[in-house]
Amino acid sequence: MRAKMILALSYLIPFSLVCIYISTTATNYVYGDEIYVIKGGIIENYLNGTLALADLWRPFLSIRALGYSILLLADVKWFSMNSIFFILMIPFFLLISASLMFHEYRKSLIADRSPEFIAASFIFLSFIIFNVIQWEALTYRVSFFIQSAMPLIIASFISLESYITKGRKYWLQAFILPVLAVLVFGWTPVFAFAPALGLTFLCFVMTNRSLLTKDFWIRVLIISLLLIVIAFIYMFRIRQNDYLPYLGPEYFLIQSLAHPLEAMQFLLAAFGASIIGIDTFYAYDFFSFHHIAVIGFFVLLLYVLALFLFFRSRMYERTYLPFFLIIHVFFFLAFVTIARFGLNDIAMGMSSRYTCVSIYGLMSIIWIFVYFLVVHTRSSVLIKSLIGAGFVMIFTGLLLTSIVVWHVQPVRKANFEQLYDIAMRVDTATYDELLKFEAPPEQVRDSLRLLRQHKLNIYHSTIPVGK
């Protein structure tokens, strides 16, 4: 009972802070990527009665969004696109991810430490996953699908690992969860899922040769065929009828290869932004882009140290989840670098919409550090010093960023509410005003007019959400 109370507090305190931030900041206005699916997209087709299955499967920058499309249409039908349940569900997705990770965290430590210690130490991981450094992914409705993808990816990995190592009783979740994670609720994180899974499996085979029985390889073959089918369905004609003209990965890869030094700085800044958020980058002159890139280099060293300690402590004998999440973050940020570096914004990789994925890498680092200190009580002074420095660096950066994010919250709320004013005079709004919706101004104007015509979203009521 005592351990459960401690664990509840480990969850409740940071979870409550995130809920307060969302409720006091987020608004219900269409914004950013959502603009594209209104005029000329699934919403207009639905309103005109011409919606087809192909519209739900239509890619957006080579990303499938079947689950998002279905839920968005349900929102239009039953809530006049005026419900913020997308945003309000985000902290619960974080809670699901935290619960899944605690299950594995407890499993890795239960033989060496008391339930009370495990519950109390989990506060370090909980503080990371519920941190407001990911503010964009907490306040934008479209971020619902980045956030929903992560617990499904974690659950998919756990179920696949259980099926392969423990037998057929785990086959149902091993088959269903990857389908949901990739084909239904997949978003940008799913592109890193397959390579991270493959590399983790390779390491698993190298470190668990005693488990490589005939039944093991049969299960591996079955899962491999399933994943190949899922990948084929996802990628079939992926660039056909995309919402946005897409140059293809080869264009962006060439851009990165043509400017390797700048691309490396872009990637390092993305790593650095996982502990020093973009709010501090813009709010204080002390943190320049190059400062963040240098911090990213040290974060990268912490990843290398964590992987070294993962294998040295033989943590893989109890769980491979932290290894998988670290590799997933590596591939995810690499894909972000390739896809965004060519857009001529060197700081784009620092966006907090990507931080909601990279925080899982930070959680894994801290998890490995805690595990190593628990099972290697007599480790060298150097290792303990490096681990201590890692703790200080990660939590100092996150705390600093959290303070700044909360400090600028009123300004951010005011900026969001300006969108209501602009939308109410959409016919006369200027080009620069419409740019605040972070989409092409004429696309914004046409989409808002369509919403006004059908009294959807902010036009459903004359009282703006949040006032």
C-alpha positions in Angstrom: 0.0 0.0 0.0 2.8 2.4 0.9 4.5 1.7 -2.5 1.2 2.4 -4.3 0.8 5.7 -2.5 4.4 6.8 -3.4 3.8 5.7 -7.1 0.5 7.6 -7.2 2.3 10.8 -6.1 5.1 10.2 -8.6 2.4 10.2 -11.3 0.0 12.7 -9.9 2.2 15.7 -9.3 3.8 16.1 -12.8 0.5 14.9 -14.4 -1.5 17.6 -12.7 1.0 20.3 -13.7 0.7 19.2 -17.4 -3.1 19.3 -17.1 -3.0 22.8 -15.6 -0.8 24.0 -18.4 -3.0 22.5 -21.1 -6.2 23.9 -19.6 -4.8 27.4 -19.2 -3.0 27.6 -22.5 -4.6 25.4 -25.3 -7.3 26.7 -27.5 -9.7 25.1 -30.0 -8.7 27.0 -33.1 -7.7 25.2 -36.3 -4.0 25.7 -36.7 -1.0 24.6 -38.7 -1.3 21.3 -40.5 -5.0 21.0 -39.7 -5.7 23.8 -42.2 -4.8 21.5 -45.1 -7.5 18.9 -44.4 -10.3 21.5 -44.4 -10.6 23.2 -47.8 -9.8 20.6 -50.5 -9.5 17.9 -47.9 -11.5 15.3 -46.0 -13.7 17.9 -44.2 -14.9 19.6 -47.4 -15.5 16.2 -49.0 -17.5 15.1 -46.0 -19.6 18.3 -45.9 -20.2 17.9 -49.7 -21.2 14.3 -49.3 -18.3 13.1 -51.6 -16.1 11.5 -49.0 -14.5 8.2 -50.1 -12.2 5.7 -48.3 -9.3 7.0 -50.3 -9.7 10.4 -48.6 -9.2 8.8 -45.2 -6.1 7.1 -46.4 -4.7 10.1 -48.2 -1.1 10.9 -47.1 0.2 14.2 -45.7 3.9 14.6 -46.4 4.0 10.8 -46.8 2.4 10.3 -43.4 -0.8 8.2 -43.2 -3.4 9.5 -40.8 -6.3 7.1 -40.9 -7.2 7.3 -37.2 -6.8 11.1 -37.1 -9.1 11.4 -40.1 -11.8 9.2 -38.6 -11.8 11.0 -35.3 -11.7 14.4 -36.9 -14.8 13.6 -38.9 -16.5 12.3 -35.8 -15.6 15.6 -34.1 -17.2 17.5 -37.0 -20.4 15.4 -37.0 -21.1 15.3 -33.2 -19.3 18.3 -31.8 -19.3 20.8 -34.8 -15.5 20.5 -34.7 -15.7 22.5 -31.5 -14.5 19.9 -29.1 -11.1 20.0 -27.6 -11.1 16.3 -26.5 -8.1 15.7 -28.8 -6.0 18.0 -26.6 -7.5 16.9 -23.3 -6.6 13.3 -24.1 -2.9 14.1 -24.6 -1.9 13.9 -20.9 -3.7 10.5 -20.7 -1.6 9.2 -23.5 1.5 10.4 -21.6 0.1 8.6 -18.5 -0.3 5.4 -20.5 3.3 5.6 -21.7 4.5 6.2 -18.2 2.5 3.2 -16.9 3.9 1.0 -19.6 7.4 2.1 -18.8 6.9 1.7 -15.0 5.9 -1.9 -15.6 9.2 -2.6 -17.3 11.1 -0.3 -14.9 9.7 -2.3 -11.9 10.5 -5.6 -13.6 14.1 -4.5 -14.1 14.7 -3.5 -10.4 12.3 -5.7 -8.3 15.0 -8.3 -7.6 17.4 -5.7 -6.1 15.3 -3.0 -4.5 12.1 -2.6 -2.5 8.8 -1.6 -4.2 9.0 1.7 -2.2 12.4 2.5 -3.7 11.2 1.7 -7.2 8.1 3.8 -6.9 10.0 6.7 -5.4 12.8 6.7 -7.9 10.3 6.6 -10.8 9.6 10.3 -10.1 12.8 11.0 -12.1 11.2 9.4 -15.2 7.8 10.8 -14.5 9.2 14.4 -14.3 10.7 13.9 -17.8 7.6 12.4 -19.6 5.2 15.1 -18.2 7.6 18.0 -18.8 6.2 21.1 -20.5 9.3 21.3 -22.7 7.0 19.6 -25.2 4.5 22.5 -25.1 3.6 22.4 -28.8 2.8 18.7 -28.5 0.5 19.5 -25.5 -1.4 22.5 -26.9 -2.0 21.7 -30.6 -4.8 19.3 -31.5 -2.9 17.8 -34.4 -0.2 16.7 -31.9 -2.7 14.2 -30.6 -1.4 11.8 -33.1 2.3 12.2 -32.3 1.4 11.6 -28.7 -1.0 8.7 -29.3 1.7 6.9 -31.4 4.2 6.7 -28.7 2.3 4.5 -26.1 1.3 2.3 -29.0 4.9 2.0 -30.2 6.0 1.1 -26.6 3.2 -1.4 -26.1 4.0 -2.9 -29.6 7.6 -3.4 -28.6 6.7 -5.0 -25.3 4.2 -7.3 -26.9 6.5 -8.3 -29.7 9.3 -9.0 -27.2 7.0 -11.1 -25.1 5.7 -13.1 -28.0 9.1 -13.9 -29.4 10.6 -14.8 -26.0 7.7 -16.3 -24.1 5.5 -17.9 -26.6 2.1 -18.0 -28.3 0.0 -16.7 -25.4 1.1 -13.1 -26.4 0.3 -13.5 -30.1 -2.9 -11.4 -30.1 -1.4 -8.2 -28.8 1.7 -8.8 -30.8 -0.5 -8.8 -34.0 -3.0 -6.1 -33.1 -0.8 -3.4 -31.5 1.7 -2.9 -34.4 -1.3 -2.6 -36.8 -2.8 0.1 -34.6 0.6 1.8 -34.1 1.5 2.0 -37.8 -1.7 1.8 -39.9 -4.2 3.6 -37.7 -2.5 6.0 -35.2 0.9 6.2 -36.8 2.5 9.6 -37.3 6.1 10.7 -37.7 7.5 8.5 -34.9 6.5 5.3 -36.8 9.2 6.0 -39.4 11.8 5.2 -36.8 9.9 2.1 -35.5 11.1 -0.4 -38.0 14.9 0.3 -38.0 14.9 0.7 -34.2 13.1 -2.6 -33.9 15.5 -4.3 -36.4 18.6 -3.1 -34.6 17.2 -4.1 -31.2 16.4 -7.5 -32.5 19.9 -7.9 -33.8 21.4 -7.1 -30.4 18.9 -9.4 -28.8 20.0 -12.3 -30.9 23.7 -11.6 -30.2 23.2 -11.4 -26.4 20.6 -14.3 -26.0 21.9 -17.2 -28.0 20.5 -19.7 -25.6 17.0 -18.7 -26.5 17.4 -19.3 -30.2 15.3 -22.4 -30.5 13.4 -23.6 -33.5 10.1 -22.2 -32.0 11.8 -18.9 -31.5 12.8 -18.6 -35.1 9.3 -19.6 -36.2 7.8 -16.8 -34.2 10.4 -14.4 -35.6 9.4 -15.5 -39.1 5.7 -14.9 -38.4 6.3 -11.5 -36.9 8.6 -10.5 -39.8 6.0 -11.4 -42.3 3.4 -9.4 -40.4 5.6 -6.4 -40.2 6.4 -6.7 -44.0 2.7 -6.7 -44.8 2.1 -3.7 -42.6 5.0 -1.8 -44.2 3.7 -2.7 -47.7 0.2 -1.5 -46.9 1.5 1.7 -45.4 4.0 2.6 -48.2 1.9 1.4 -51.2 1.5 4.6 -53.4 2.5 6.7 -50.4 3.3 9.7 -52.6 0.0 9.6 -54.6 -2.5 12.4 -54.0 -0.4 13.9 -51.1 -1.9 17.0 -49.4 1.3 18.8 -50.0 3.7 18.7 -53.0 6.5 16.5 -51.7 10.0 16.4 -53.2 10.8 13.0 -51.9 13.4 11.9 -49.3 16.2 11.8 -51.9 16.0 15.6 -52.3 16.4 16.3 -48.6 19.1 13.6 -48.2 21.1 15.3 -51.0 20.7 18.6 -49.2 22.1 17.0 -46.0 25.0 15.4 -47.8 25.8 18.6 -49.6 26.1 20.5 -46.3 27.3 17.8 -43.8 28.6 20.3 -41.2 25.4 22.3 -41.1 23.3 19.1 -41.1 25.4 17.8 -38.1 24.7 21.0 -36.2 21.0 20.7 -37.0 21.0 17.1 -35.5 23.1 18.1 -32.5 20.7 21.0 -31.8 17.8 18.6 -32.0 19.5 16.5 -29.3 20.2 19.6 -27.2 16.6 20.8 -27.5 15.5 17.8 -25.6 16.8 19.3 -22.4 17.0 23.0 -23.2 13.8 23.9 -25.0 13.3 26.4 -27.8 11.6 28.8 -25.3 14.9 29.4 -23.6 16.6 29.7 -26.9 14.4 32.6 -28.0 13.7 34.1 -24.5 17.4 34.6 -23.5 20.4 35.8 -25.6 22.6 33.5 -23.4 21.5 30.5 -25.4 22.4 30.8 -29.0 21.9 28.1 -31.6 25.5 27.0 -31.3 25.2 26.8 -27.5 22.3 24.4 -28.0 24.3 22.4 -30.5 27.2 22.1 -28.0 24.8 21.0 -25.4 23.4 18.5 -27.9 27.0 17.1 -28.3 27.1 16.4 -24.5 23.6 14.9 -24.6 24.9 12.6 -27.4 27.7 11.5 -25.1 25.2 10.7 -22.4 23.4 8.4 -24.8 26.7 6.7 -25.6 27.4 6.3 -21.9 24.0 4.9 -21.2 24.3 2.3 -24.0 27.7 1.3 -22.6 26.3 0.9 -19.1 23.3 -1.0 -20.5 25.5 -3.7 -21.9 28.1 -3.6 -19.1 25.4 -4.2 -16.4 23.8 -6.9 -18.6 20.5 -5.0 -18.2 19.4 -6.7 -21.4 18.8 -9.8 -19.4 15.8 -8.1 -17.8 14.5 -5.7 -20.5 15.4 -4.3 -23.8 12.9 -1.4 -23.7 15.4 1.4 -22.8 17.8 0.3 -25.5 14.9 0.3 -28.1 13.7 3.7 -27.1 17.2 5.2 -27.3 17.7 3.7 -30.8 14.2 4.9 -31.7 15.1 8.5 -30.8 18.4 8.3 -32.8 16.6 7.2 -35.9 13.7 9.7 -35.3 16.0 12.7 -35.0 18.0 11.5 -38.0 14.9 11.3 -40.1 13.9 14.8 -38.8 17.3 16.1 -39.9 16.9 14.6 -43.4 13.3 15.8 -43.8 13.6 19.3 -42.3 17.2 20.4 -42.9 16.5 21.2 -46.5 13.7 23.6 -45.6 16.3 26.4 -44.8 15.5 26.7 -41.1 18.6 25.5 -39.2 16.6 25.6 -35.9 13.6 23.7 -37.0 14.9 20.4 -35.5 14.6 22.1 -32.1 10.9 22.4 -32.3 9.0 21.2 -29.2 6.8 19.0 -31.4 9.8 16.7 -31.8 10.7 16.9 -28.1 7.7 14.8 -27.2 9.6 11.9 -28.8 13.1 12.7 -27.7 12.1 12.8 -24.0 11.7 9.0 -24.2 15.4 8.8 -24.9 16.1 10.9 -21.8 13.9 8.7 -19.7 15.8 5.7 -20.9 19.1 7.3 -20.0 18.0 8.0 -16.5 16.5 4.5 -16.2 19.8 2.9 -17.2 21.7 5.1 -14.8 19.5 4.2 -11.9 19.7 0.5 -12.8 23.5 0.6 -13.0 23.9 2.3 -9.7 21.5 -0.2 -8.1 23.3 -3.4 -9.4 26.8 -2.0 -9.3 27.1 -0.4 -5.9 30.9 -0.6 -6.1 31.3 1.0 -9.5 34.2 3.3 -10.1 34.3 7.0 -9.0 34.6 8.0 -12.6 31.4 6.2 -13.7 29.5 7.6 -10.7 30.8 11.1 -11.5 29.7 10.8 -15.1 26.3 9.6 -14.0 26.0 12.4 -11.5 26.9 14.9 -14.2 24.3 13.4 -16.5 21.6 13.7 -13.8 22.5 17.4 -13.1 22.7 18.3 -16.8 19.4 16.7 -17.7 17.3 17.9 -14.8 18.8 21.4 -14.6 18.0 21.9 -18.3 14.5 20.6 -18.0 13.8 22.7 -14.9 15.1 25.8 -16.5 13.0 25.2 -19.6 9.9 24.5 -17.5 10.3 27.8 -15.7 10.6 29.7 -18.9 7.7 27.9 -20.5 5.5 28.8 -17.6 6.8 32.3 -17.6 5.9 32.9 -21.3 2.5 31.1 -20.9 0.4 34.2 -20.7 2.0 35.6 -23.9 1.4 32.3 -25.7 -2.2 32.2 -24.6 -2.7 35.8 -25.8 -1.1 34.9 -29.2 -3.5 32.0 -29.6 -6.5 34.2 -28.8 -5.5 36.7 -31.5 -6.4 34.0 -34.0 -10.0 34.3 -33.0 -10.0 38.0 -33.8 -8.4 37.3 -37.2 -10.8 34.4 -38.0 -13.8 36.7 -37.2 -12.8 39.1 -40.0 -11.3 36.4 -42.3 -12.5 38.3 -45.4 -10.5 41.4 -44.6 -7.6 39.8 -42.7 -4.2 40.7 -44.1 -1.6 38.3 -45.5 0.6 38.7 -42.5 -2.3 38.1 -40.1 -3.2 34.8 -41.9 0.4 33.7 -41.7 -0.1 33.4 -37.9 -2.0 30.2 -38.6 1.2 28.7 -39.9 -0.2 27.7 -43.3 -0.4 29.4 -46.7 -2.6 32.5 -46.2 -5.0 31.8 -49.1 -5.4 28.2 -47.9 -6.2 29.6 -44.4 -8.7 32.0 -45.8 -10.5 29.4 -47.9 -10.6 26.9 -45.0 -11.9 29.5 -42.5 -14.6 30.5 -44.9 -15.7 26.9 -45.3 -15.9 26.5 -41.5 -17.9 29.7 -41.3 -20.3 28.6 -43.9 -21.1 25.4 -42.0 -20.8 27.0 -38.5 -17.9 24.8 -37.4 -15.1 25.2 -34.9 -14.8 28.9 -33.7 -17.9 29.8 -35.9 -20.1 27.4 -34.0 -20.3 29.9 -31.1 -19.8 33.6 -30.9 -17.9 33.1 -27.6 -14.3 32.2 -28.1 -13.0 29.1 -26.4 -11.0 29.9 -23.2 -12.8 33.2 -22.6 
